[in-house]
Amino acid sequence: MDTMMALDILVCPLCKGPLAHDRQQQTLTCKADRLVFPIRDGVPVMIVEEAGHLAADGSVTPAPAAGTAG
């Protein structure tokens, strides 16, 4: 299975909705939940706690670093 086909079958782990792939930013975005999942070394990180948040203006707030109180 090629990489693009694999990305096409992935869904948001929270709502099971579709994801938009941004090749330049290496992210997958769930517009419904406003979550931005990173792709690290070619592997999508589909962990909600590691996802950034998509703001109304289109900017992305990164997830808190592991081990930090929030």
mmCIF file as gemmi writes it, N, C-alpha and C atoms, coordinates in Angstrom:
data_model
loop_
_atom_site.group_PDB
_atom_site.id
_atom_site.type_symbol
_atom_site.label_atom_id
_atom_site.label_alt_id
_atom_site.label_comp_id
_atom_site.label_asym_id
_atom_site.label_entity_id
_atom_site.label_seq_id
_atom_site.pdbx_PDB_ins_code
_atom_site.Cartn_x
_atom_site.Cartn_y
_atom_site.Cartn_z
_atom_site.occupancy
_atom_site.B_iso_or_equiv
_atom_site.pdbx_formal_charge
_atom_site.auth_seq_id
_atom_site.auth_asym_id
_atom_site.pdbx_PDB_model_num
ATOM 1 N N . MET Axp A 1 ? 0.856 -1.178 0 1 0 ? 1 A 1
ATOM 2 C CA . MET Axp A 1 ? 0 0 0 1 0 ? 1 A 1
ATOM 3 C C . MET Axp A 1 ? 0.895 1.232 0 1 0 ? 1 A 1
ATOM 4 N N . ASP Axp A 2 ? 0.635 2.176 -0.908 1 0 ? 2 A 1
ATOM 5 C CA . ASP Axp A 2 ? 1.47 3.369 -0.914 1 0 ? 2 A 1
ATOM 6 C C . ASP Axp A 2 ? 1.039 4.338 0.186 1 0 ? 2 A 1
ATOM 7 N N . THR Axp A 3 ? 1.913 5.287 0.486 1 0 ? 3 A 1
ATOM 8 C CA . THR Axp A 3 ? 1.693 6.213 1.599 1 0 ? 3 A 1
ATOM 9 C C . THR Axp A 3 ? 0.422 7.022 1.427 1 0 ? 3 A 1
ATOM 10 N N . MET Axp A 4 ? 0.168 7.531 0.226 1 0 ? 4 A 1
ATOM 11 C CA . MET Axp A 4 ? -1.024 8.357 0.008 1 0 ? 4 A 1
ATOM 12 C C . MET Axp A 4 ? -2.294 7.56 0.235 1 0 ? 4 A 1
ATOM 13 N N . MET Axp A 5 ? -2.32 6.303 -0.186 1 0 ? 5 A 1
ATOM 14 C CA . MET Axp A 5 ? -3.499 5.482 0.034 1 0 ? 5 A 1
ATOM 15 C C . MET Axp A 5 ? -3.691 5.247 1.528 1 0 ? 5 A 1
ATOM 16 N N . ALA Axp A 6 ? -2.612 5.016 2.251 1 0 ? 6 A 1
ATOM 17 C CA . ALA Axp A 6 ? -2.705 4.804 3.696 1 0 ? 6 A 1
ATOM 18 C C . ALA Axp A 6 ? -3.261 6.049 4.376 1 0 ? 6 A 1
ATOM 19 N N . LEU Axp A 7 ? -2.818 7.235 3.967 1 0 ? 7 A 1
ATOM 20 C CA . LEU Axp A 7 ? -3.323 8.472 4.56 1 0 ? 7 A 1
ATOM 21 C C . LEU Axp A 7 ? -4.797 8.675 4.241 1 0 ? 7 A 1
ATOM 22 N N . ASP Axp A 8 ? -5.247 8.205 3.081 1 0 ? 8 A 1
ATOM 23 C CA . ASP Axp A 8 ? -6.651 8.352 2.691 1 0 ? 8 A 1
ATOM 24 C C . ASP Axp A 8 ? -7.595 7.536 3.56 1 0 ? 8 A 1
ATOM 25 N N . ILE Axp A 9 ? -7.118 6.461 4.163 1 0 ? 9 A 1
ATOM 26 C CA . ILE Axp A 9 ? -8.018 5.631 4.967 1 0 ? 9 A 1
ATOM 27 C C . ILE Axp A 9 ? -7.989 5.989 6.451 1 0 ? 9 A 1
ATOM 28 N N . LEU Axp A 10 ? -7.067 6.863 6.855 1 0 ? 10 A 1
ATOM 29 C CA . LEU Axp A 10 ? -7.021 7.291 8.254 1 0 ? 10 A 1
ATOM 30 C C . LEU Axp A 10 ? -8.17 8.241 8.554 1 0 ? 10 A 1
ATOM 31 N N . VAL Axp A 11 ? -8.694 8.153 9.775 1 0 ? 11 A 1
ATOM 32 C CA . VAL Axp A 11 ? -9.745 9.053 10.239 1 0 ? 11 A 1
ATOM 33 C C . VAL Axp A 11 ? -9.347 9.612 11.596 1 0 ? 11 A 1
ATOM 34 N N . CYS Axp A 12 ? -10.025 10.652 12.015 1 0 ? 12 A 1
ATOM 35 C CA . CYS Axp A 12 ? -9.777 11.247 13.323 1 0 ? 12 A 1
ATOM 36 C C . CYS Axp A 12 ? -10.088 10.218 14.411 1 0 ? 12 A 1
ATOM 37 N N . PRO Axp A 13 ? -9.182 10.02 15.356 1 0 ? 13 A 1
ATOM 38 C CA . PRO Axp A 13 ? -9.442 9.044 16.418 1 0 ? 13 A 1
ATOM 39 C C . PRO Axp A 13 ? -10.543 9.495 17.381 1 0 ? 13 A 1
ATOM 40 N N . LEU Axp A 14 ? -10.865 10.781 17.392 1 0 ? 14 A 1
ATOM 41 C CA . LEU Axp A 14 ? -11.887 11.293 18.301 1 0 ? 14 A 1
ATOM 42 C C . LEU Axp A 14 ? -13.288 11.172 17.704 1 0 ? 14 A 1
ATOM 43 N N . CYS Axp A 15 ? -13.482 11.686 16.484 1 0 ? 15 A 1
ATOM 44 C CA . CYS Axp A 15 ? -14.83 11.709 15.898 1 0 ? 15 A 1
ATOM 45 C C . CYS Axp A 15 ? -15.008 10.75 14.724 1 0 ? 15 A 1
ATOM 46 N N . LYS Axp A 16 ? -13.924 10.125 14.292 1 0 ? 16 A 1
ATOM 47 C CA . LYS Axp A 16 ? -13.917 9.206 13.14 1 0 ? 16 A 1
ATOM 48 C C . LYS Axp A 16 ? -14.205 9.923 11.829 1 0 ? 16 A 1
ATOM 49 N N . GLY Axp A 17 ? -14.036 11.251 11.819 1 0 ? 17 A 1
ATOM 50 C CA . GLY Axp A 17 ? -14.254 12.047 10.614 1 0 ? 17 A 1
ATOM 51 C C . GLY Axp A 17 ? -13.027 12.073 9.722 1 0 ? 17 A 1
ATOM 52 N N . PRO Axp A 18 ? -13.171 12.669 8.534 1 0 ? 18 A 1
ATOM 53 C CA . PRO Axp A 18 ? -12.06 12.733 7.578 1 0 ? 18 A 1
ATOM 54 C C . PRO Axp A 18 ? -10.96 13.678 8.039 1 0 ? 18 A 1
ATOM 55 N N . LEU Axp A 19 ? -9.771 13.452 7.505 1 0 ? 19 A 1
ATOM 56 C CA . LEU Axp A 19 ? -8.605 14.276 7.816 1 0 ? 19 A 1
ATOM 57 C C . LEU Axp A 19 ? -8.09 14.929 6.544 1 0 ? 19 A 1
ATOM 58 N N . ALA Axp A 20 ? -7.628 16.159 6.671 1 0 ? 20 A 1
ATOM 59 C CA . ALA Axp A 20 ? -7.002 16.861 5.549 1 0 ? 20 A 1
ATOM 60 C C . ALA Axp A 20 ? -5.49 16.753 5.708 1 0 ? 20 A 1
ATOM 61 N N . HIS Axp A 21 ? -4.815 16.338 4.636 1 0 ? 21 A 1
ATOM 62 C CA . HIS Axp A 21 ? -3.365 16.15 4.668 1 0 ? 21 A 1
ATOM 63 C C . HIS Axp A 21 ? -2.68 17.408 4.161 1 0 ? 21 A 1
ATOM 64 N N . ASP Axp A 22 ? -1.775 17.955 4.945 1 0 ? 22 A 1
ATOM 65 C CA . ASP Axp A 22 ? -0.951 19.099 4.531 1 0 ? 22 A 1
ATOM 66 C C . ASP Axp A 22 ? 0.464 18.576 4.336 1 0 ? 22 A 1
ATOM 67 N N . ARG Axp A 23 ? 0.854 18.4 3.088 1 0 ? 23 A 1
ATOM 68 C CA . ARG Axp A 23 ? 2.176 17.833 2.78 1 0 ? 23 A 1
ATOM 69 C C . ARG Axp A 23 ? 3.304 18.744 3.241 1 0 ? 23 A 1
ATOM 70 N N . GLN Axp A 24 ? 3.125 20.048 3.075 1 0 ? 24 A 1
ATOM 71 C CA . GLN Axp A 24 ? 4.189 20.979 3.445 1 0 ? 24 A 1
ATOM 72 C C . GLN Axp A 24 ? 4.426 20.992 4.949 1 0 ? 24 A 1
ATOM 73 N N . GLN Axp A 25 ? 3.361 21.037 5.727 1 0 ? 25 A 1
ATOM 74 C CA . GLN Axp A 25 ? 3.48 21.088 7.183 1 0 ? 25 A 1
ATOM 75 C C . GLN Axp A 25 ? 3.638 19.704 7.808 1 0 ? 25 A 1
ATOM 76 N N . GLN Axp A 26 ? 3.426 18.655 7.007 1 0 ? 26 A 1
ATOM 77 C CA . GLN Axp A 26 ? 3.491 17.281 7.503 1 0 ? 26 A 1
ATOM 78 C C . GLN Axp A 26 ? 2.523 17.077 8.666 1 0 ? 26 A 1
ATOM 79 N N . THR Axp A 27 ? 1.24 17.352 8.375 1 0 ? 27 A 1
ATOM 80 C CA . THR Axp A 27 ? 0.185 17.209 9.377 1 0 ? 27 A 1
ATOM 81 C C . THR Axp A 27 ? -1.066 16.62 8.744 1 0 ? 27 A 1
ATOM 82 N N . LEU Axp A 28 ? -1.93 16.102 9.607 1 0 ? 28 A 1
ATOM 83 C CA . LEU Axp A 28 ? -3.279 15.681 9.247 1 0 ? 28 A 1
ATOM 84 C C . LEU Axp A 28 ? -4.222 16.471 10.145 1 0 ? 28 A 1
ATOM 85 N N . THR Axp A 29 ? -5.23 17.12 9.559 1 0 ? 29 A 1
ATOM 86 C CA . THR Axp A 29 ? -6.111 17.994 10.323 1 0 ? 29 A 1
ATOM 87 C C . THR Axp A 29 ? -7.544 17.498 10.291 1 0 ? 29 A 1
ATOM 88 N N . CYS Axp A 30 ? -8.155 17.442 11.479 1 0 ? 30 A 1
ATOM 89 C CA . CYS Axp A 30 ? -9.585 17.168 11.603 1 0 ? 30 A 1
ATOM 90 C C . CYS Axp A 30 ? -10.261 18.525 11.775 1 0 ? 30 A 1
ATOM 91 N N . LYS Axp A 31 ? -10.979 18.967 10.749 1 0 ? 31 A 1
ATOM 92 C CA . LYS Axp A 31 ? -11.628 20.275 10.81 1 0 ? 31 A 1
ATOM 93 C C . LYS Axp A 31 ? -12.791 20.274 11.797 1 0 ? 31 A 1
ATOM 94 N N . ALA Axp A 32 ? -13.457 19.144 11.98 1 0 ? 32 A 1
ATOM 95 C CA . ALA Axp A 32 ? -14.592 19.069 12.904 1 0 ? 32 A 1
ATOM 96 C C . ALA Axp A 32 ? -14.152 19.287 14.347 1 0 ? 32 A 1
ATOM 97 N N . ASP Axp A 33 ? -13.057 18.653 14.749 1 0 ? 33 A 1
ATOM 98 C CA . ASP Axp A 33 ? -12.569 18.764 16.13 1 0 ? 33 A 1
ATOM 99 C C . ASP Axp A 33 ? -11.463 19.805 16.275 1 0 ? 33 A 1
ATOM 100 N N . ARG Axp A 34 ? -11.016 20.371 15.138 1 0 ? 34 A 1
ATOM 101 C CA . ARG Axp A 34 ? -9.959 21.389 15.121 1 0 ? 34 A 1
ATOM 102 C C . ARG Axp A 34 ? -8.66 20.856 15.736 1 0 ? 34 A 1
ATOM 103 N N . LEU Axp A 35 ? -8.356 19.59 15.41 1 0 ? 35 A 1
ATOM 104 C CA . LEU Axp A 35 ? -7.136 18.946 15.881 1 0 ? 35 A 1
ATOM 105 C C . LEU Axp A 35 ? -6.163 18.786 14.723 1 0 ? 35 A 1
ATOM 106 N N . VAL Axp A 36 ? -4.881 18.989 15.013 1 0 ? 36 A 1
ATOM 107 C CA . VAL Axp A 36 ? -3.832 18.867 14.001 1 0 ? 36 A 1
ATOM 108 C C . VAL Axp A 36 ? -2.84 17.807 14.477 1 0 ? 36 A 1
ATOM 109 N N . PHE Axp A 37 ? -2.814 16.685 13.763 1 0 ? 37 A 1
ATOM 110 C CA . PHE Axp A 37 ? -1.954 15.562 14.125 1 0 ? 37 A 1
ATOM 111 C C . PHE Axp A 37 ? -0.649 15.643 13.339 1 0 ? 37 A 1
ATOM 112 N N . PRO Axp A 38 ? 0.491 15.541 14.019 1 0 ? 38 A 1
ATOM 113 C CA . PRO Axp A 38 ? 1.773 15.606 13.311 1 0 ? 38 A 1
ATOM 114 C C . PRO Axp A 38 ? 2.083 14.306 12.578 1 0 ? 38 A 1
ATOM 115 N N . ILE Axp A 39 ? 2.882 14.431 11.538 1 0 ? 39 A 1
ATOM 116 C CA . ILE Axp A 39 ? 3.452 13.264 10.862 1 0 ? 39 A 1
ATOM 117 C C . ILE Axp A 39 ? 4.944 13.339 11.141 1 0 ? 39 A 1
ATOM 118 N N . ARG Axp A 40 ? 5.46 12.367 11.881 1 0 ? 40 A 1
ATOM 119 C CA . ARG Axp A 40 ? 6.873 12.36 12.277 1 0 ? 40 A 1
ATOM 120 C C . ARG Axp A 40 ? 7.595 11.205 11.602 1 0 ? 40 A 1
ATOM 121 N N . ASP Axp A 41 ? 8.637 11.528 10.882 1 0 ? 41 A 1
ATOM 122 C CA . ASP Axp A 41 ? 9.417 10.52 10.151 1 0 ? 41 A 1
ATOM 123 C C . ASP Axp A 41 ? 8.52 9.657 9.272 1 0 ? 41 A 1
ATOM 124 N N . GLY Axp A 42 ? 7.507 10.296 8.668 1 0 ? 42 A 1
ATOM 125 C CA . GLY Axp A 42 ? 6.607 9.59 7.768 1 0 ? 42 A 1
ATOM 126 C C . GLY Axp A 42 ? 5.495 8.82 8.45 1 0 ? 42 A 1
ATOM 127 N N . VAL Axp A 43 ? 5.407 8.898 9.778 1 0 ? 43 A 1
ATOM 128 C CA . VAL Axp A 43 ? 4.403 8.142 10.532 1 0 ? 43 A 1
ATOM 129 C C . VAL Axp A 43 ? 3.413 9.109 11.188 1 0 ? 43 A 1
ATOM 130 N N . PRO Axp A 44 ? 2.12 9.015 10.852 1 0 ? 44 A 1
ATOM 131 C CA . PRO Axp A 44 ? 1.128 9.87 11.504 1 0 ? 44 A 1
ATOM 132 C C . PRO Axp A 44 ? 1.008 9.527 12.988 1 0 ? 44 A 1
ATOM 133 N N . VAL Axp A 45 ? 1.049 10.554 13.827 1 0 ? 45 A 1
ATOM 134 C CA . VAL Axp A 45 ? 0.902 10.369 15.275 1 0 ? 45 A 1
ATOM 135 C C . VAL Axp A 45 ? -0.552 10.695 15.605 1 0 ? 45 A 1
ATOM 136 N N . MET Axp A 46 ? -1.37 9.66 15.71 1 0 ? 46 A 1
ATOM 137 C CA . MET Axp A 46 ? -2.815 9.826 15.86 1 0 ? 46 A 1
ATOM 138 C C . MET Axp A 46 ? -3.244 9.748 17.325 1 0 ? 46 A 1
ATOM 139 N N . ILE Axp A 47 ? -2.521 10.429 18.185 1 0 ? 47 A 1
ATOM 140 C CA . ILE Axp A 47 ? -2.81 10.461 19.619 1 0 ? 47 A 1
ATOM 141 C C . ILE Axp A 47 ? -3.372 11.841 19.933 1 0 ? 47 A 1
ATOM 142 N N . VAL Axp A 48 ? -4.602 11.884 20.438 1 0 ? 48 A 1
ATOM 143 C CA . VAL Axp A 48 ? -5.287 13.155 20.683 1 0 ? 48 A 1
ATOM 144 C C . VAL Axp A 48 ? -4.455 14.062 21.576 1 0 ? 48 A 1
ATOM 145 N N . GLU Axp A 49 ? -3.815 13.509 22.596 1 0 ? 49 A 1
ATOM 146 C CA . GLU Axp A 49 ? -3.014 14.31 23.527 1 0 ? 49 A 1
ATOM 147 C C . GLU Axp A 49 ? -1.778 14.929 22.863 1 0 ? 49 A 1
ATOM 148 N N . GLU Axp A 50 ? -1.371 14.404 21.725 1 0 ? 50 A 1
ATOM 149 C CA . GLU Axp A 50 ? -0.204 14.932 21.013 1 0 ? 50 A 1
ATOM 150 C C . GLU Axp A 50 ? -0.586 15.839 19.852 1 0 ? 50 A 1
ATOM 151 N N . ALA Axp A 51 ? -1.886 16.029 19.648 1 0 ? 51 A 1
ATOM 152 C CA . ALA Axp A 51 ? -2.361 16.866 18.55 1 0 ? 51 A 1
ATOM 153 C C . ALA Axp A 51 ? -2.331 18.335 18.943 1 0 ? 51 A 1
ATOM 154 N N . GLY Axp A 52 ? -2.053 19.175 17.958 1 0 ? 52 A 1
ATOM 155 C CA . GLY Axp A 52 ? -2.166 20.61 18.163 1 0 ? 52 A 1
ATOM 156 C C . GLY Axp A 52 ? -3.622 21.023 17.996 1 0 ? 52 A 1
ATOM 157 N N . HIS Axp A 53 ? -3.926 22.273 18.317 1 0 ? 53 A 1
ATOM 158 C CA . HIS Axp A 53 ? -5.283 22.799 18.19 1 0 ? 53 A 1
ATOM 159 C C . HIS Axp A 53 ? -5.314 23.849 17.084 1 0 ? 53 A 1
ATOM 160 N N . LEU Axp A 54 ? -6.281 23.723 16.184 1 0 ? 54 A 1
ATOM 161 C CA . LEU Axp A 54 ? -6.446 24.663 15.084 1 0 ? 54 A 1
ATOM 162 C C . LEU Axp A 54 ? -7.317 25.827 15.543 1 0 ? 54 A 1
ATOM 163 N N . ALA Axp A 55 ? -6.74 27.025 15.582 1 0 ? 55 A 1
ATOM 164 C CA . ALA Axp A 55 ? -7.471 28.225 16.003 1 0 ? 55 A 1
ATOM 165 C C . ALA Axp A 55 ? -8.352 28.734 14.862 1 0 ? 55 A 1
ATOM 166 N N . ALA Axp A 56 ? -9.289 29.609 15.197 1 0 ? 56 A 1
ATOM 167 C CA . ALA Axp A 56 ? -10.214 30.162 14.211 1 0 ? 56 A 1
ATOM 168 C C . ALA Axp A 56 ? -9.485 30.91 13.093 1 0 ? 56 A 1
ATOM 169 N N . ASP Axp A 57 ? -8.33 31.497 13.41 1 0 ? 57 A 1
ATOM 170 C CA . ASP Axp A 57 ? -7.575 32.247 12.398 1 0 ? 57 A 1
ATOM 171 C C . ASP Axp A 57 ? -6.675 31.355 11.542 1 0 ? 57 A 1
ATOM 172 N N . GLY Axp A 58 ? -6.726 30.041 11.785 1 0 ? 58 A 1
ATOM 173 C CA . GLY Axp A 58 ? -5.929 29.102 11.008 1 0 ? 58 A 1
ATOM 174 C C . GLY Axp A 58 ? -4.58 28.772 11.599 1 0 ? 58 A 1
ATOM 175 N N . SER Axp A 59 ? -4.206 29.466 12.675 1 0 ? 59 A 1
ATOM 176 C CA . SER Axp A 59 ? -2.932 29.149 13.327 1 0 ? 59 A 1
ATOM 177 C C . SER Axp A 59 ? -3.082 27.871 14.149 1 0 ? 59 A 1
ATOM 178 N N . VAL Axp A 60 ? -1.961 27.239 14.417 1 0 ? 60 A 1
ATOM 179 C CA . VAL Axp A 60 ? -1.969 25.987 15.175 1 0 ? 60 A 1
ATOM 180 C C . VAL Axp A 60 ? -1.237 26.189 16.489 1 0 ? 60 A 1
ATOM 181 N N . THR Axp A 61 ? -1.915 25.848 17.585 1 0 ? 61 A 1
ATOM 182 C CA . THR Axp A 61 ? -1.294 25.855 18.902 1 0 ? 61 A 1
ATOM 183 C C . THR Axp A 61 ? -0.79 24.446 19.152 1 0 ? 61 A 1
ATOM 184 N N . PRO Axp A 62 ? 0.518 24.267 19.344 1 0 ? 62 A 1
ATOM 185 C CA . PRO Axp A 62 ? 1.042 22.915 19.555 1 0 ? 62 A 1
ATOM 186 C C . PRO Axp A 62 ? 0.523 22.302 20.852 1 0 ? 62 A 1
ATOM 187 N N . ALA Axp A 63 ? 0.549 20.986 20.89 1 0 ? 63 A 1
ATOM 188 C CA . ALA Axp A 63 ? 0.181 20.273 22.114 1 0 ? 63 A 1
ATOM 189 C C . ALA Axp A 63 ? 1.205 20.591 23.19 1 0 ? 63 A 1
ATOM 190 N N . PRO Axp A 64 ? 0.785 20.587 24.469 1 0 ? 64 A 1
ATOM 191 C CA . PRO Axp A 64 ? 1.761 20.799 25.547 1 0 ? 64 A 1
ATOM 192 C C . PRO Axp A 64 ? 2.841 19.724 25.496 1 0 ? 64 A 1
ATOM 193 N N . ALA Axp A 65 ? 4.053 20.093 25.818 1 0 ? 65 A 1
ATOM 194 C CA . ALA Axp A 65 ? 5.152 19.127 25.839 1 0 ? 65 A 1
ATOM 195 C C . ALA Axp A 65 ? 4.883 18.07 26.898 1 0 ? 65 A 1
ATOM 196 N N . ALA Axp A 66 ? 5.292 16.861 26.615 1 0 ? 66 A 1
ATOM 197 C CA . ALA Axp A 66 ? 5.109 15.763 27.569 1 0 ? 66 A 1
ATOM 198 C C . ALA Axp A 66 ? 5.789 16.099 28.883 1 0 ? 66 A 1
ATOM 199 N N . GLY Axp A 67 ? 5.1 15.811 29.971 1 0 ? 67 A 1
ATOM 200 C CA . GLY Axp A 67 ? 5.682 16.018 31.291 1 0 ? 67 A 1
ATOM 201 C C . GLY Axp A 67 ? 5.458 17.398 31.864 1 0 ? 67 A 1
ATOM 202 N N . THR Axp A 68 ? 4.74 18.265 31.128 1 0 ? 68 A 1
ATOM 203 C CA . THR Axp A 68 ? 4.464 19.593 31.672 1 0 ? 68 A 1
ATOM 204 C C . THR Axp A 68 ? 3.074 19.627 32.268 1 0 ? 68 A 1
ATOM 205 N N . ALA Axp A 69 ? 2.939 20.364 33.342 1 0 ? 69 A 1
ATOM 206 C CA . ALA Axp A 69 ? 1.628 20.493 33.975 1 0 ? 69 A 1
ATOM 207 C C . ALA Axp A 69 ? 0.787 21.456 33.157 1 0 ? 69 A 1
ATOM 208 N N . GLY Axp A 70 ? -0.52 21.167 33.069 1 0 ? 70 A 1
ATOM 209 C CA . GLY Axp A 70 ? -1.338 22.047 32.265 1 0 ? 70 A 1
ATOM 210 C C . GLY Axp A 70 ? -2.622 22.371 32.828 1 0 ? 70 A 1
